[in-house]
Amino acid sequence: MGDYEVIVFTGNVSSASTFNKIYIKLVGTDGKSERTHLWSCVPSFYRGAVSHFIVSCRKSLGHLALIELEKENQTLVPNKAWYPAKVDVTSPEGGKYSFPVYRWITDSKVQSFREGAALTVIEDKHRLLGHYSRQQELLERQEVYSWDKQGISHLKADSLLSLPYDIRFSLTKTAEMVYIGATGLGRLGLMGILQSNKFTCMEDIKQLLNVHKTQVSEYVSNHWKEDAFFGYQFLNGTNPMLIQRCTQLPSNLPVTDKTVFPDGQHNLAEEIEKGNIFLCDYKLLDGVESNTINGNKQFLTAPLVLLWKNNDDHLVPVAIQLKQKPKEDNPIFYPSDSEYDWLIAKMFVRSANFNLYELNAHLLRTHLLAEVFAVSLLRNLPMVHPLYKLLIPHTRYTLNINFLARMLLISKGGTFAKFTSSGGEGALTILRRSLSTLTYSSLCIPDDIAERGLKDVPNFYYRDDGLQLWEIISRFVKSTLAFYYKTDAEVQEDTELQNWIKEIFQYGFLSQESTGIPQKFTTVDEMVKFVTMVIFTCSAQHSAVNSGQYDFGGWMPNSPTTMELAPPKEKGTTTEKTMLETFPSVNTTVHAMATVWLLSKQSSDSIFLGQYPEKHFTERFPLLKIKEFQEELKKLSADIKARNSSLDLPYTYLDPECPGFPGTPGLEGGLFPLKGWPHPRSRITHLQLNRMLDCCVTSRGNEEAANGLYTGNGDTEHRARAQGHEAGVYGDLLFAFKTLFHHKSPAFWVLLPHIPMVKPLILAQLSRTGPTIRKQLSDAVIIT
């Protein structure tokens, strides 16, 4: 007879605790233990707990390969989901085993978890263990994570409540997201300027910027009119993906040496030959149906922008044509034109840039692709697979935030439909066109930079930092995966790996061979490059296009979400008054500012590139590679900070230690309907709403204080005290939720899925209300 020492680690995340009974079974190569109740005289499965138990067996179980965990519901005890982090086991012979879990256990089904050593399907000699098999694990996951093929393929989900627990936002992120959104719009909304519909002077816009000012947004407000800053943003702004070196003037941009270089000191042919001419072509926007907001037709152009690298190494615009087809009523604007003619042309470009990059560079090329990578990962790779362990940290929150984006951003009544010139249907048109032009090489920054001819452009910090990050990630991926794949044949024979890339090609890229996306992996190098692209896309690329949204868009004239007057058909007609009338309305501007403020903020539980708090890998070699990866990222961060110290405008978006650099696109502020903060028929003030949301945020601290009671020795009194404190925390939240519900706030629905103990009470309250209140709520939110 032998005793196995079992240590259970409950995750240190909000609501991880449970008071239900927990059972364990150990499964080894020579047998399995009895189903054993993990009992203690004090609560053992609270947030952050490390609890010790003994499992006795009549004989040695051999090499441990699997554990089975079971959460049994009890009468009079709340059925609360439990979040175990891992289980460590020491055998009577002294063998050490670690079983990563990092999953929510929500019901009474038996859950199986493999020992932590990563195994490909080829290496796994224990594919059938008790009730477990790799195939069965994947079949169960494929039922939970299925493809919705409507539009761009994505996770099939009917509502927020239908999302699996494992991919939902944490309570911390949810509460902070609502708080940031409420205060962001609330502070803007309380300004007296909202009494008017149109801006009457630039000072009005400056007042709005003062509500949420960053160092960069202030710099932008001071330099937005400058040609050099206009050109700088094509390299280091939110959309560094469009500019390319011009080797031949486009036929639909009829410029001449005299109009571009009126001083006669340069000519286009020579400057093109020297590599000094660049082009930004917004042809994807051509013919997109523009939006109507509050009954007013909006305007969206498809500009052509010609830029020149001057003798000071500044990239400056030298010609702007606002529509694709040259016509008499489509003039080409030049820096030599009047101040407001030239300024309005640049503003139409910046507005077009906002609409294109948000949907193409940001939403499609990071969020939606990351979802494709994640869904295929969850459907095709078991937890014991090395690629699952490598990539799962980069999927955090992605599926949740993308669900919200589809419902609240690009839906018919979403943010884009209300506050941008591309509107709901226009946004879908842009997304479809963007998907049709997507290529594998454009997702790999070394290939992309080379194809666009930008290898030697000066002051291109996105390129400089991005290429270094790509190489660091690539070295990490190659050294880690080479530990598990020694030969190309092992890659080819791994059916789980091949199914992963097959579904990505099929559902993410619609089986289009023209994209260049691999349909299968034939070599280790092919696999390494693709996995590098996945991690780069989900971390660095997303940070580059997301984190500066408010920095560059908080000053509205630099990035208008829409334009309310048509572009000028002739020169000499634009004045400051015309420009102010062309700006989006005050209401549109405020909501747009609040949205990009929210999207640019990071939650306090963000996890950054290179940080792996969940220990999916347990072997010494991959852990060593992770440490080396972290050291390389730290050195790069130091180099970036040293360079930035001498810049007037530091480029921080690809600094691995920058607060805006999470390891997954799910970690930005979030998306929810900003309409109704507060509800127009509600008497609640923004201050009251903010106080209620403060209650939600500070409840996290109360819960941590309650968890402190679990530490040390004690008896059943600990459990009663702990339950009392936790009940107090949820009582505070319930009070806040009731108030939010009473005042018909969207915050009620955003937070609802994440508070399992409060949810039944609120749903019960909702069921006692009449259809009138439900109708009022449905005007502003999606009722799930």
PyMOL commands that set and color helices and strands:
alter all, ss='L'
color gray80, all
select helices_A, chain A and resi 134-144+160-162+165-167+171-189+192-195+202-211+215-223+227-236+257-260+268-274+283-285+339-380+386-395+398-408+415-419+423-436+440-443+445-451+461-482+488-493+495-508+513-515+524-546+549-553+556-558+576-582+586-600+620-644+665-667+686-708+716-742+747-754+759-767+771-778
alter helices_A, ss='H'
color red, helices_A
select strands_A, chain A and resi 2-10+21-28+31-32+36-37+50-57+64-72+84-90+96-100+111-114+128-129+132-133+147-148+154-155+244-245+277-281+292-293+296-297+304-309+315-321+332-333
alter strands_A, ss='S'
color yellow, strands_A
deselect
rebuild
show_as cartoon
